[in-house]
Amino acid sequence: MAAIVFVNGTVVPVDKQRRIIERGAVRVVDDRIVEVCASDDVTINPQDRVIDCRNKLVIPGLIDAHGHAGHCLIRSIGVDTNPLWMKIVTPVYYHYTTRDYWYADGLVSGLERLRSGVTTGVSIISSMPRSDDPQFAINHARAYGELGLREIICTGPAGLPWPRAVTRWETGAPVPHSISFAQMMDGTEAAIQSINGSADGRLSVYVTPFTIVPSLDPSNMSTPDQAVSLTQDDRDQARAVRELARKYGVRIHSDAFAGQIRLAYQDKENALLGPDIHLQHCWGISHQEIDILAETGTHVTHAPPGRSTPVIEMMARGVNVAITSDGTAPSRYFDMLQTARSFQATQHVLRNHDRYYFPPGKVLEMITIDAARALGLDHEIGSLEVGKKADIAVLDMNQPHLTPNWLPVHRLVHQAVGSDVEMVMVNGEIIMENRKVLNVDMDAALEEANRQANALVERANLQQYLCDPGWGQLYRTFDQKVELPDLPV
């Protein structure tokens, strides 16, 4: 069988030995890595395709373990009114998006990730999961499937109150619905049945309730006098999520904030804690909650700056923590190299400008093998090792900002950006070469995405949020009060 062989590159496999192989080689057969070694030692047969990676860096495909579907086509909407942002975008997602919107967003978010070397991306359907119409998840996943990427679609029950009002546009006109908790779970199950394991195993579904304890504030820390005991809704959600995940053998993802971990632990039988779960944010959690995460083997994902997330304290207790984008709205991006650098800089500042925290090697681990571990996929992806899936990113290091050509991990974490990625392979297939996307017409995808975004602005009357950039202002002010979107009649 013909192979693809990368030779003469600086290979940083993030393997168990944490090698850096100068003039290294990676041999790929079908969808698997079969050799990682020096170029002089690699097997090359006459029928193989040999790719010369001189002056290039060969690394595992980057992993973004928490981001949002829908965000790419709504980014910057509401960005100037941060306290109102969720109150602006969530009604828009729940009442004004169409099925075509979700496919167009899937292409744009997939393209952005692909061109930044991200080979596996987690995508939550909406800012708060919307599972009432499984076609949203199906369309988003279809776009990633066409691009050739790995995607983990995260869908599940929205936060309280239940039932929840939604609007569907299948007929081109708004049709209101009232969706119960049971119907949200049915939609989640339908998404699992349609998506999970498809596209040669590149597409997956994780069950994703908005938060692990829905009775508490879904976006902020809860103090001990607020986080007292689980409600029946909390227990019902945990049991239903656990049962559905167990039925299909899928993992669970959710948000958690201070107070929620301690309360969730009260229901040890169904608690949304454990090695099959990764939790995003964990702002302000207590030492007791850190101990619970460590005891249960729960993984944590963190998007910088992350307010008061005790990253170092969690990791010191053995909790696996990965860096995520939480992209891309209102002002984020899917470039994991820039995100990782932001994380490193934030931690330095938070620790009294102590630059000894988080050296570049650890930071790279947090967007590769640690992220794969958080997703339960470290046996398949996250490093370049024999037997693993061939997910590879190749960066052009022959550039002024990446010179001199030494200390490659330092160069990568301190100076590289997503646009330095030249080639991407996923599952043994090259899907971007010389920065050209091979499986999708990028210009056509972006044109359709702009059309869908503008149509959303018209449907939801979002023009008021397309405001000026604050010319000449030291502190942002407004001429009139910002109003929240009207819901369909």
FENURKA-V874049 format. One line per field, one symbol per residue. ss: DSSP state (2 for helix, 1 for strand, 0 for the rest). phi: phi as a letter, one per 20 degrees, with the letter a starting at -180 (. if undefined). psi: psi as a letter, one per 30 degrees, with the letter a starting at -180 (. if undefined). A space follows every 10 residues. Layout:
ss->???
phi->???
psi->???
//
This chain:
ss->0011111111 1100000000 1111111110 0111111122 2000000011 1100011111 0111000110 2220000000 0222222222 2222200022 2222222222 2222000111 1111100000 0002222222 2222222001 1111100000 0001111100 0000111110 2222222222 2222200222 2011111000 1000000000 0000000000 0222222222 2222222200 0111111002 2222000000 0000001111 1110002222 2222220011 1100000010 2222220000 1110000000 0000022222 2222222222 0000000002 2222200022 2222000000 0000000010 0111110002 2200000222 2222000222 1111110011 1110011000 0222222222 2222222222 0022200000 0000000000 000000000
phi->.fddcecmee edflefelfc dflebcdccl dcedbcafff dffcdgefed dfdgmcddcf gfcdeabcfn ffecfmfmfe cgfegffeff fffeccedff gffffgffff fffgfdnedc cecefnfcgd dfdffgffff fgfffffnee cdedbrffff edfcfccdcg encfcfcdde gfffffffff fgfedgnell nfdccdfcfg cfcffegfcb fdfgfeedbf effgfffgff ffffffgdmd eccaebcgnf fffgffdffd gebqfeccde nlfmfeffff ffgffemfec ccdffmldee gfffffenff cdecelfcee bebeffffff ffgfffffff dlleeeflff ffffgfdcff ffffemcffd cobecgnefe dccddeeecg fddfeblfff gfeecfcgfe fdbccclndf dbblmefedc ffffffffff ffffffgffe legfeeefen gmeecfcceb ffeeffege
psi->kklkjklglj kjfhaefhlj jkhlkkkkkb glkfkjakef fkkkleflkk jjhkglkjlk klkjgjakkf eeggkfkgff ieffeefeee eeefffklee eeeeeeeeee eeeefggjfk kkjkjlekkj gejffeeeee eeeeeefglk kjkjlaklll lklkklkkge gflkjkljkl eeeeeeeeee eeeeekglhh gfklkkkjle lfjfflkfgl kklffeielk leeeeeeeee eeeeeeeghl lkkllklkee eeeeffifeg kiklfgkkkk dhkglleeee eeeeefgklk kkkkfgbhki eeeeefggkk klkleglflf galgjfeeee eeeeeeeeef hhhjgfkile eeeeefgcee eeeefggffe lfljlkflki jkkkkjfile fgklilieee eeeeflleff kekkkkhgkj fkkhgkkffk jeeeeeeeee eeeeeeeeeg hgeffillgh kgkekkllfl kkllkklk.
//
